């Protein structure tokens, strides 16, 4: 469930700065969750690249590093494929998680490789292991399966 404001600590500062810098905050951030001091923003899939740009470029946020991208499959939900992005602000010594979901029928999110160079390989691994695809990364292909494979490992096969 979403966490009501005030969140406490730096989470309020970060979300306030993001709201001020991003006119689309209200339309694209589906919910904010703060649990054990960790901030997670659940966003629309179409907003993944835009929020990445703002997180990096906004002086009051300065999330200079996208440390990882991973995929999660929640089989009992309509938008069951999730991409999870872990951002780090070395300037402010903060970590932030952004999560976006897509359906199996349309399992594609915009890649953030144009904003951060680090996820090029991580996009490939997420695609290979969870089936979540990305639009725009360099050389999106399977890393853990045959390139001509038509299924996804460990997901969707018995469902």
C-alpha positions in Angstrom: 0.0 0.0 0.0 1.1 3.6 -0.6 2.7 5.5 2.3 1.1 8.8 3.2 3.1 12.0 3.5 5.1 13.0 5.5 7.5 10.1 4.8 10.2 11.3 7.2 13.8 12.2 6.7 15.3 12.6 3.2 12.3 10.9 1.5 10.2 14.0 1.8 13.0 16.2 0.4 13.5 13.9 -2.5 9.9 13.5 -3.5 9.3 17.3 -3.0 12.3 18.0 -5.3 11.0 15.5 -7.9 7.5 17.0 -7.8 8.9 20.5 -8.3 11.2 19.4 -11.2 8.7 17.1 -13.0 5.3 18.5 -14.0 4.2 15.0 -14.8 4.8 13.6 -11.3 1.1 13.4 -10.4 0.2 11.6 -13.7 3.1 9.2 -13.8 3.9 8.2 -10.2 1.3 5.6 -9.3 2.3 5.3 -5.7 5.1 6.1 -3.2 6.2 3.5 -0.6 8.6 4.1 2.2 9.5 1.0 4.2 12.3 0.8 6.7 13.8 4.1 5.4 13.8 2.9 1.8 12.0 5.0 -0.9 10.3 3.2 -3.8 8.5 5.1 -6.6 6.1 3.0 -8.7 5.8 4.7 -12.1 4.1 4.1 -15.4 6.2 2.2 -17.8 6.1 5.0 -20.3 7.7 7.4 -17.8 10.8 5.3 -17.0 13.2 7.2 -19.2 11.8 10.6 -18.2 12.2 10.0 -14.5 15.7 8.7 -15.0 16.7 12.0 -16.7 15.2 14.1 -14.0 16.7 12.0 -11.2 20.2 12.4 -12.8 19.9 16.1 -13.8 18.0 17.8 -11.0 20.5 19.5 -8.7 18.4 18.7 -5.6 18.3 15.0 -6.5 21.6 14.2 -8.3 21.2 10.4 -8.6 24.4 10.0 -10.6 24.5 6.2 -10.7 22.0 3.7 -11.8 23.5 0.7 -10.0 21.2 -2.0 -11.2 18.2 -3.0 -13.3 16.5 -6.3 -12.6 13.2 -8.0 -13.5 10.6 -9.6 -11.3 7.6 -11.7 -12.3 4.5 -11.5 -10.2 2.3 -14.2 -11.8 -0.9 -13.3 -10.0 -1.1 -9.7 -11.2 -2.3 -8.3 -14.5 0.9 -6.3 -15.1 3.1 -9.1 -13.9 6.5 -8.2 -15.3 8.3 -5.6 -13.3 11.5 -3.8 -14.0 13.2 -2.5 -10.8 15.8 0.3 -11.0 18.2 1.1 -8.2 19.6 4.6 -8.2 22.4 6.0 -6.0 23.1 9.7 -5.2 26.7 9.8 -4.3 26.4 13.6 -3.7 23.6 13.2 -1.1 24.4 9.6 -0.1 20.9 8.3 -0.8 19.4 5.3 -2.6 16.1 5.2 -4.4 14.2 2.5 -6.1 11.9 3.0 -9.1 9.6 0.2 -10.3 7.5 -0.1 -13.4 5.2 -2.9 -14.6 4.2 -4.3 -18.0 2.0 -7.1 -19.2 3.1 -10.3 -20.8 1.2 -9.3 -24.0 3.3 -6.0 -24.2 6.4 -6.7 -22.2 8.4 -3.6 -23.3 9.7 -0.6 -21.4 11.8 2.3 -22.7 15.5 1.7 -22.0 17.4 4.3 -19.9 20.7 3.6 -21.7 20.6 7.1 -23.3 20.6 8.6 -19.8 22.8 6.1 -17.9 25.4 3.9 -19.7 25.3 1.2 -17.0 22.1 -0.7 -17.8 23.1 -2.0 -21.3 24.1 -5.4 -20.1 21.5 -5.4 -17.3 18.7 -4.8 -19.8 20.0 -7.9 -21.7 20.0 -10.0 -18.5 16.6 -8.8 -17.5 15.2 -9.6 -20.9 16.8 -13.0 -20.9 15.8 -14.0 -17.4 12.4 -12.4 -16.9 11.2 -11.7 -20.4 10.9 -8.0 -19.8 12.0 -6.2 -22.9 13.5 -2.8 -23.5 13.1 -0.4 -26.4 16.3 1.4 -27.4 19.3 -0.3 -25.7 22.3 -1.3 -27.8 22.2 -4.9 -28.9 19.3 -6.2 -26.9 19.6 -10.0 -27.1 19.5 -12.9 -24.8 22.5 -13.5 -22.6 21.5 -16.7 -20.7 19.5 -18.5 -23.4 20.0 -19.4 -27.1 19.4 -16.2 -29.2 16.7 -18.0 -31.2 14.8 -19.2 -28.1 11.1 -18.3 -28.1 10.4 -18.8 -24.4 11.5 -17.3 -21.2 13.4 -19.3 -18.6 11.4 -20.3 -15.5 8.4 -18.0 -16.4 5.2 -18.4 -18.3 5.9 -22.0 -19.4 3.4 -23.7 -17.1 0.9 -20.9 -16.8 
